[in-house]
Structures are given as structure tokens and as C-alpha cells.
């Protein structure tokens, strides 16, 4: 009589692999992730892959200004996307502009998330007058348009990379604070937190070891969307002339540089940076939208 066959238990799928497999179900989100990866690589290696340094005055020639796409300079260099009014290669300008815009958006988004998470956790866990003060400040800030607050801040602070990052942190932190405060209030009433309190664990340990990890999924989604919003806001402020200075390349500045030439038919000076900005924001939003569905199945489209 043959012995019964014993089937080995199946290996449990790791959370990361499950996250990747669920994310890959949406082909549009995968396409957005691929495009976003390419954009990040371009921004990271911009000094190495750009045909020229568009902000090196010794490499520019005024005779090459406003040349259409596909034109060649006197030394044989091909301007695949044309040149702007100063003779800068538009392709190189977009590479450098992506580098600056992404750096400003990501850095300001991460810093705003840290500040907002700290304020939201304090409001949810401490409560009382502290919570009232923080949430009234959040409500006051959210009652005004974001761009209006940024305009006022930059009018006081002035131009510069550090100053626009500071302004973006100030206008963004309230979004994170409101979301994490609501999530932390729900987690605070769960059994594992009450058990930790009964065991006599300190408040910082309960917050950082128990409450915060369970509040991270919505923060990741909000952070992804806010990075796209920060990039768009920086481009808007730079287009208006109060964001980054002219010496710092960004997509908003490139669009602004070509605005005065639109009526004369020099469309490429603003068109190609605008396309790059649009593709960047759409790809980030596609990734964030799919992350929302994966991390919270109840919101699945």
C-alpha cells in the first residue's frame, strides 16, 4: 500500500511582492511608473547626458537664438528641440529644468510630510487645547488658496531655491496634519494601543512604534499627489516671476521665457517645456492613484 503524498505548505507571499503584483494590474499606472522612472534618471544624470550646459554663458551664442527644432549651429551641433531667446538648447534646458523642479517638489514634499505628521500626531494623541490650537491653525490655512499664501510668502522672503522650498513646506504641511490626525484618532482607540498603554509603555514609543506605522499608507498616497502639486505650484510661481531666479533652471522659467515669443510663431520655446511638465505631473498622479487603490482596497475604482 503506497504512502499518502504530503503536500508542502505554500510559501506566504511577501507584502512587497503582493504590492508590486497588485500595482501591475493597472497597465496605465505601470506606464506612468516607467515614464516617471525615465524622468527621474534624466533629472539625475542631466549634466552627463545634456548636449550642452544651457546656463554656461561661455557656451552660448546669440546667433543661435530662437532657432527652430532640428536646426544646426555654426559648429555643427543639432538643436533637436530648437533654442530659446538666449541661444540655449531647449533639450538641455528641459533636462536641467526637470532636475530643479523635481528636487524642489520632492524635498519640499518630504519636509512638509514630516512637519505635518508631527503636528497631526501631537494633535491626535495630546488632545485638549493643543489639538484645538493646531487644528484651528490648519483650518485657517486651508481656508485660503494655496497659491495666494505662496505669493505672500515669496513676496516677503524673496527669490531663491531655499526660499521657495520653505514657502512650499509652509503651504503643504496642513494637508498632512489633517489626514494623519484623523487616521491617528482611529488608531488610538484600537485594542493594541490600549494594550500598550496598560503595559505602561511611554507615549513616544506608542506613537512611533504603534500608531505611526499604521498611519503611513495614506501618507504615502497623499505625499505622492502633493509632490506633483508642489512641482506645478513651483512652475506657476516661477512663470509669474517670483519663484526661482533666472540663474536657476526650472520648467516654469523655461515656459515663461518663451511666452513673449508665442505670437511670433516661436512656439517650441514654451511648448516643449510645457509638455515635459505635463507628462511629469500626469505620471506622478497615475502612480499615486494606483498606490491609493493598492494600499486601500475599499477605494478601488
Buried (B, 14 or more C-beta within 10 A) or exposed (E): EEEEEEEEEEEEEEEEEEBEEBBEEBEEBBEBBEBBEEBBEBBBEBEEEBBBBBBEEEBBEEEBBBBEBEBEBEEEBEBEBBBBBBBBBBBBBBBBBBBBBBBBBBBBBBBBBEBBBBBBBBBBBEEEEEBEEBBEBBEEBBEEEBBEBBBEBBEEBEBBBEBBBBBBBBBBBBBBBBBBBBBBBEBBEEEEBEEBEEEEBEEEEBBEEBBBEBBBBBBBBBBBBBBBBBBBBBBBBBBBEBBBBEEBBBBBBBBBBBEEBEEEEBBBBBBBBBEBBEBBBBBBBBBBBBBBBBBEEEEEE
